[in-house]
């Protein structure tokens, strides 16, 4: 065999021809709000896919134009060097504000493509719990009593509610897709309307000048006994007028902590409850112990030992058993005990619990319905106003926020000529591969999953049973120009067994001949590539060609 030349040194061949390419952003999703720390900062985990080779991915956050101005636009920053197989993942630190995200893809000094995602927030995240004046009420919603919408674009919720009845353990929440809070929207996982939270969101965004997100795990008509029993035992079916589904009502709070709060972070739980305990004439110590237990369990279950709670002082009730509207001082005293208003030596005092609004004095036909329990009309705005007064500067300075948990990163490698082997770290538990947008179907429970074209994610649990969802990885129908081709043994260029994953190089591909191996372009044939790296040897015949 007569060769034209023999190469045994490192050779790099470049081409400047531009090609059509795209990059996208699959994480985070539009309108997502991530909890900031007390220095007004939070990382944003950014991930997505691209369709041709890249050696660098950059990102920046651009503050949306508003009056007054808000947010701080970042400089372009490298979030990943040498991403692989069409998937990138990186982090950008951002100040509190409402942003558009931009990413761009480079190959050397050539800008390949850019993409943007509108409305991403760094701000305040709250989880609501309690009974109907926390969650709204389904029957009242049918009557048009659902509270005002949020007018500020920066107030976000997930418009979804769990189908009733659902046992704890059977709660499967969909991947969060955010909306601005409208009057009749649900606030996942169990809130049924805007209630006072749309108005509160508007007030907070105006005062703090950052976005706000709400999740709502309240349950209409619930007493503190039912919350405590289900907090202590996820199989309990507490009796509170009727028997609750297994593990409820606390199960909704726990599910929200494990799912939404793990993914987006949290400032505090906002608790409005006590009216049912008035009917049941619960004693001061019983209510205090119940509430302390609920708070303690929420911290244990979420792994957030200083999770802040804001407890409203609420007990007013009127009904068949109580024909005249009344308050119940033992409940108020117990709430003050837990908060520490009656001194930190009280048996049920609990740290990182803050005073919420005093609501029993808010009465009148323009504020509450005829039952003197539920707020109505302008009463929703009044309730929002007293909540706003308690979520003051001192509260934000002294509460301990928790930032979002990083989503699991995926790695991948070609598995065949048309499939990728995707993997997630085995430091997580209970992997579940999924290919639908809600991320609630199950393709496999292994740590690695091989698939051809399509969009995939994996759900995992951490050591605290928090549920995390990876960004989407997209597998194209054609890997040309996307996944580098590497020789796996000596052989001829046009023999698929020469190349890892059995794919013969095309003019779009980045090709590496591995050290200690020799690849031959047979007589009369052309070896095509976009970029060639020789760590081993390349041999050609006189009639062979290389083309890029």
N, C-alpha and C positions, 0 to 999 in steps of 0.2 A: 504494500500500500504506500503510495507516494503522497506525502502531505505537503500542502502549501505552506503551512507554518504550524508551530507547536508553541502553546502558551503555558507557562507554569508560574506566572507571577500574578499578583492581584491586578485586575483590569476592571475599570469602571467605564461604562459607555452611557452617555446621557443623550436625551432627545428633548428638544424644546417645543415640539409640535403640541399645540393645545388640543385637548379633547374634552368632550362633554362630560361634566361630572356634577354630582349633587351631594350636599351634606344636609342632614336634618337634626332636629333636637327632639328627642323622645322623653327626656327627663330634665327638668320637671315639666308639669303640665300647666297650661295657662290658668291664671288666677290663683295658683297655689300661694299660700302664705306660710312662711317659715318663721318660727319664733326667734327673736333676737336675744342676745345676752344683755346684761346691764351696761355694757359699753357700746350698745347700739350696733352690734355686729353679728353676722351669721354667715357660715359657709353656704353656698349653693352648690349642690352636686349636679353636674351637667353631663349628660350622656346622649349619644345618638349614633347615627350610622352614616357612612359615606360610600360612594359607589366606584371610586378609583383610588389608587395608591396615594397615601399621604404620609409625610414624615413629621408633621407638626400640626397640632390643633390649638387654636387660640380662641379666647372668649372675652367678652366684656359685658357689663350691665350698663344700660343707658337709662338714666332717670327720665321718666315720662314727664312731659311739660304740663305743669299745673300751676295754679295760683292759689296760695303762695307756692313758691318753688319747693321741691322736696327731693329727697334722695341725693346721692352723689355718684355721678357717672364714673366708672372705673376706666383705667387704661386697658388697652389690649394686653392680655396675659396668656402665656403658654399654659395650657391645662393638661396637655399630654404630648410627649415626644414619642415618635415611632409607634403610633397605634397599630393594631393588627387586625386583619381579616374583616375590615369594614365596620369596626365598632370602636368608639372612643369613650373615655370616662375621665372626668377631672373635676376639680374644685376651684371655685372662685369666691373669695371673701368680699362681702358686700355690706354696706351700711344700711340702716333702716330706710325703707322707701319702697316705691312702686316703680317697677322697671320693665324695660324690654331687654331680653337677652339676645346677644348676637354671637355667632361662632363663625370661624373661617378656617379653611383647610389649605395647607401649604405642601408643596413638593419642592424642596430646595428653596429657591427664591421666587418660585412661580406660585401665585395665588390661584388656587384651583376653583374654589366655590365658597359661598357664604350662605348663612341661613339666620333667621331671627324668630323669636317667640315673644309675643306681646303679653304684658301683665304678669309679672312675677313679683311677689311681695316679701319683704323682710319687715316683720312687725310683731303683732301680738296675737297669740292663739289662746282661746278660752274653751274649756269644756264645761257645759252646763249640766246640772243634775238637780233632782228634787221632784216636785209634783207639778200640777197643772199650771201654776203661775211661773214655773220654770220652762215647761215644755210646750205650753199652749194646750188646747183641748180639741179633740176631734169633733165633738158635737157643737161646740161653740164656733169652730171653723165653718161648719155647714151653715150656721146662722149669720155668718159674715163677721164674726168677732175673731180676727186673726192678727191684728196689729199692723202698723205701717211698714212699708218696704224700706230698704236702705236706699237713700238717694246717692250716696257717695259710691263711686265705682270701686272703691277699695275694700268693701265689706263682702267677704267671701264665705260661702257655705257649700256643702255637698248636698244637693237636692235629692235626697234618698231617705227612705225609712224602712226599717225592718218590718216584714209582714208579721202580724200578730196571729196566733201566739207562736213564739219561737223560744225553745229552751236554750239556756246558755250551753255552749258547745255546738249548737246547731246554727249559731249566728255566723254567716259568711258575708262579710262586707265587701262590696265591689271596690276596685281600684278607684281612688278619689278623682272625680272630675268636678271642678269648682264652677260655681255661678255666683253672680251678685245676688244678694238676698232680696227676693221679692216677697210680697205680703203672704202669699199662699204657699210659698215653698216649704218643703220639709227641711229640717236641719238634722242631718244624719248623726247618730243612727236612729233616733226615736222622736225627735222634735217634729211637731206637726204644723207649725206656722212661724211667721216672723216674731209674733208676740211683742215683747218690748225690745228684742235684740236688734232689730233693724234700726230703731231709733238710737239705741245705745251705740251701735256700730258707727252711725253717722257722727255722734258726739265725740267718740273716741278718736276717730280718724281725723276730725277737724282739730281736736286739742293736741293729739300726739303727732300728727302729720305723718303717720305710718299706716299701712294696711292692717286690717283686723280680720281674723277668721273665727267662726263659732262652730263647735260641735255640740250636740245636745243629746244627753243620755237620760233625761228625766222621764218620769212615768206618772201620768195623771192619777190622782187619788191615792198615792202610796204613803204609808206610814213608815216611821223610822224603824219599827220592829221588823218589817218586811225587808228593808234595806240591810239591816244588821244580819238577819238570819241568812239571807242569800250571799252576803259578803263573807260570812264565816263558813258557808257550806254551799258549794256550787251545785249540789244535787237537791238542795232544800226546795220545798214548794210552800212558801209562807202563806198564811191565811191573813188576808186583809180585806174583809167583806167577802172576797172570793179567793180561791187558791190561785196563786201565781204559777206560771210555767216554771219548770225546774231552773233554779239558779237566778231567777228574776225577783225584783227589778234591778238589783245590783249588777247582774250579768251584762246589761247594756253599757253601764259605766266601765266595767272591766274590759269589754270588747273594744270600746272606744279607746281606752288607754293602751291596749295591746296593739291596736291597728293605727288609728289616725294619729294619736299623740306620739307614738313611736316614730312615725314617718315625718311629722311636721313640727314636733316640739310643743311646748305648752307654757303659758304663764301661770295659770291657776284654774282650779275648779270653782265654778260659781254655784253656790247651793242656795236654793229657795225651797224650803219645805217646813212643815210644822202644822198646817191646817188640819190634817187628818189626826194628828196626835192630840189636838184640841178635842175632837169628837171622842177619842178613846181615853181622854183624861189621863194621859201618860204623865208619870211623875218626873220631877226635875232630874233625879239621878238616873232614871231609866233612859230618858231622852239623851242626857249627856253621855251616858255610856254607849248608847246606840250610835250617836254621831261620832264619837271618838273612835269607835270600832270601825266604822265605815271609812273614815279618813285613814286610819292605820292600815287597813287592808288595801286601800287604793295605792298606798306607797309601797307596801310589800309586793303586791302583784305587778306593779309597773317597774319596780326597781328604782323608783325615784323617791328616796328617803326624805327629801325636803319638799315634796310636792305641795305647793301652796293651795290653800282653800280660802275662799271668801264666803262667810256664812251670813245670810240675811237673818234678821229678826222677824219671823213671820209665824202667826198662829191664828189669825182671824177666821172664824167659821160661822156659818148659819145653815141650818138644814132641818130635816125632820126631827132629829134628836135634839136639836138646839134651835128652837123657833126664833129666838132673838139673837142677832149677831153678837158674838162675844170674842174676846181674846183669852189666851190661856197662859198665865204668868209662869207656871212651871217650865213650859217650853222656852219662853224667852229667857228665863234664868239659866236654863241649861245651855242655851246657845251662847249666852254671855260667859258661862263657865268654860266652855270649850275654847272660846276666843281668848279668854284671859282677862276680860273686863272685871270680873270679880276676884282677880288675883291669880297669880301663877301657882299658888299653893292648893288651888281647888283640885279635887280628885280627877276631874275630867278635862282639865286644861291640856291643850295640845299645841305644840310649837308650830310655827308657820301657818297659823290660822288667823285670818284678818276679819275685821268687823265689816259686815255688809250693811245694806240699807235697813232702816227700821220701817216696815211697811204697814203695820197694823193700824197706824193712824191715818192712812190714806183711804178715806171713805167718802161716800157721796154718790148720787146717781150719775154724775158725769165721769166718775172714776171707776166704779165697780158695777157689776151686773146686779140684778135684784136679789141675788142670793148673798150679796155682800162678800163674796169670796173672790170672784174672778175680776180682773181688770178689763176695762172696755173703753173704747173711744179714746179720749185724751188721756185716760188712765194709763195706757201703754207708754205714752211719752213721759208721764209723771214718774212711772216706775223706772223707766230708763234714766231719768234725771237723777233719782236718788242712788241708783247703781253707779252712775258716773261720779257722783260726789264721793263715794267710797273708794272708787278706783282712782285714787288721787296720787299726787307726787310721792308721798310717803310710802304708799303701797308699792309702787313700781320700784322705789329705791330699796325697800326692805324684803321684797319677795325674791325667791330664787327661781328664775326661769330654767327650763330644760330645753336644750336645742334638739333639733332633729337628729335621729340616728342615721348614719350613712347607709344608703341602699347597698345591697350586695353587688359587687362588681362581677362581671362574667369574663371568663377567658374562653377562647375557642381555637380550634385547629381543624384543618380540612380532614374529613373522615373518608371521603371518596371523591370521585370526580365531580359530584353534584351535592354533597352534603357536608355540614359542619358538625363537629363534636363540641358542644357547649358544656362548660363546667362551672360550678360554683364551689367556694371553699367548704370543706367538711368541718369547719369550725362552727357552722350553723347546724340547725336541726330541722328535720321534717321538710326536706325540699319537695316542691310541687311545681313541675313544669306546666306551663299554660300557654295557649295560643289565641285566647280571645281577649277583647279589649278590657273586659271587667276583671280579668285574671282570676276567674273562679271555676274554670274547668281543670281537669287533672290528666296530664299526658303520661307522667312518670314521677316516681318518688326517689329516683337515683340522683346522685350528685353530678352526673354527666348525662347528657341527652343528645342523641344524634338526630338531625333533621335536615330535610331538603328545604326548598324555598318556602318562605313564610315569615311571620313575625312571632317571636317567642319571648317569654319572661319566666322567671322562677320566683316563687314565694318561699320564704324560709322563716324559721323562728330562731331568735337568739336565746341566751341562757335564761332570760326573764319571760320567755314565751311571747315576746313581742313579735309581731308579724311584719316582715319587711318584703318589699317587692322590688325586684331588680328593674333597671331600665330595659326597654325593649331592644332586642337584637334582631336585625332583619337579615335574612338569608336570601340573596338574590338567586335568580334562575341561572345566571351566568357569572362565574367567578373570574372571568378574564379581566386583568388589570386590577383586581382587588386583592386577591390572596397570592403572595409571592410563591413562585415555583422553585423548589429546591431539589437537587438530585439526591437520590437515596442510595445509588450504587452506580458503578461505571456502566456505560451502555451507549446506545445510539440516541441521538436527539429526538427522533420521531417514534421511539419505542416508549409507550406509556409506562412500562414497568421501570424505566430509568428514573422517573420523577415521583416524588412523594405525592400521594393521593391520585396518581395515575392520570394526570392532565398534561397534555403536550403543550408547550409554550406557544402563545400567540403574540402578535405585534403589540399587544397591550400589556404584556406581562413583565414583571420584575423577576429575573432569573438568577439563581445562584448555583454554581457548580461547587459542590462541597469539597473540602480538603481531602486529598488522597484518592479522589475519583477522577476519571477521564470520561468525557462525553464526546462522541464523534458525530459530526454532521455528514451523513453518507453522501456518496457521489451523486451529483445531479440534484440534490435537495437543498432547501433553504431553511436555515434556522432563524426564526423570527423572535423578536423580543423588543421591549421598550427600554429596559435597563439590564445590563449584564454585570454580575460580579463573579470573578473567577478566584476561588480559593483553591481549586484543583486545576485540571488541565482541560483544554478544548482543542480538538483536532479536526481539521477540515481536509477534504480532497481538493484537487485542482478545480474540479467542477462544482464544488460545494460553495454555498453562499451564506453570509450572515446579513440580516436586514433588520433595521430598527426604524 
